[in-house]
Amino acid sequence: MSSSPVVIISDLLADLVMHIPAFPVGATDLVRVSYMELGPGGACNTAIMAARLGLPVACLGEVGYDAFGEAVLEGLQQEGIDITRVVVSPAVRTPVAGVIVDARAEPAYLGYHGDLRLQSLPDAWRPIIRSAAAIFADGWAETHGVVTTNLEAFREAKAAGVPIFFDPGPGNPALDNAWHKEAAALATVVLVNEKEAIGLTGQPDALAAGQALVKEGPKLAVVKRDVAGALLIAADRFEIAPGYPVPAVDATGAGDSLAAGVIYGYLKGLELSALGVLANAVGAAKVQKRGTGLNVPTRAEVAAVLARFGEDASVLDD
């Protein structure tokens, strides 16, 4: 694979993760938290997972000169991720996600939007994008400036022939998420769950929605189906990749981690079936771990899932 970095664009935020026994939590309740940790979140999860799989990674985004921004940058740097072009703005507050997870491993989110100032793609980022092995962005945007930055980055990568990976996610309800359709059409690989795929295309089911996405430009649509695994849909074929039944303690960041597995496998040139095996193994390794960021799986933990279910470990070979 290329020695050029995989470039992660935007959504560099901090996660404050807490585990509680159960929802609901009332306004006057006192609930004991069994786990709490502050660290990198958002697209940082994909960056860290990609680095742990062995890819060189660089992040481009904006954080504030505050304790949350410091936690993000320290965590990324600890994983050997290039943060030299991240914009650190003294007048900016870093976005934070408060992630509350119950005993069923399902998260609820409390979002603090911060105060980002970038309005467009900095010129200094353009050569980094043009020379990247791939770029990745998700569909969460705190401001219209993030939307503009992401789309400009995708157009720059497209013109340079750089593979583009896009996971729209649910999007920010405070913004117009119509930009997701343009970003998906520019992408080489789109990663969506079933609800997102149907919402983007208006199709009645996951397969039809994935096929519709591919018709708009991407070479591959990966439709995530939680414990059921994933559908991998190309123009001329599709693959059903069953999930792995593992005990889940925290689903937060599983989709972000899976995205890194798809990036790694795609750049390695894996066939669809092998790509599905790797992606599901990464996701299964994540849900067995609490927290996000520095708590995404290690390469060894992904290998352990492959071994447990009798899969070919060569999907992890460099």
PyMOL commands that set and color helices and strands:
alter all, ss='L'
color gray80, all
select helices_A, chain A and resi 44-53+67-78+123-130+144-160+179-186+194-201+206-215+226-228+254-268+272-287+293-295+299-308+313-316
alter helices_A, ss='H'
color red, helices_A
select strands_A, chain A and resi 6-9+12-19+35-42+57-60+62-64+87-89+96-101+107-112+134-138+164-167+189-193+220-224+230-234+238-241
alter strands_A, ss='S'
color yellow, strands_A
deselect
rebuild
show_as cartoon
